[in-house]
Amino acid sequence: MGSVVGQPALELAERVAETAKGLGIETAVIGALALAAHGYVRGTVDVDLASSVDPGSVLRALQDKLREGGLKTRLLLPDAEDPLGGMLRVWTEEDDEGDPVKPLEVVNFANPYRPAASLGAEAIRTATNLDPASSLRYVQLDMLVALKLYAGGLRDLADVVELLACNPHADLDAVRAACARFGLEAQFERVLASR
């Protein structure tokens, strides 16, 4: 993983995951680092973690604890229109204008205004630890595909195509079932047809 992201980014992710765990918050690596864990490396330096907690109380408690530890944070709370449950940005450095340098994002999947089965909650629950010396857990391939399809951007769809190409022996029925549980089966079939 070191070639995909720098050591400071991984150390920050470990620190945030450990702090979250201390508060009873489970997290899992999503995004580019999760893609790399499943064999698809693309040139990026960001690290994203998923959570699925109440943003107004639990995510705010994580923000407070990280600030106590000297980290800089910004909590973005959701409203009824947001498909996600907010986001907590965490960073250690700022540029000359005071903007965050290489912030980590904790993407929260529980939106209290839109209660429903949470794709993020299942992805976190089924995530696995790839290194016993690390507190970072990574989402499984089927859930990573579903998360990317849920995000739905052109980059996300291209990531799914590349991810499946890098995993030719993937259990497509398991991926299909994961997508179907969250109403994403049509998107998955379109990606399969485009390969």
Secondary structure by P-SEA (a helix, b strand, c coil): ccccccaaaaaaaaaaaaaaaaacbbbbbccaaaaaaacccccccbbbbbbbcccccaaaaaaaaaaaacccbbbbbbcccccccbbbbbbcccccccccccccccccccccccccccaaaaaaaabbbccccccbbbbcaaaaaaaaaaaccaaaaaaaaaaaaaccccaaaaaaaaaaaacaaaaaaaaaaac
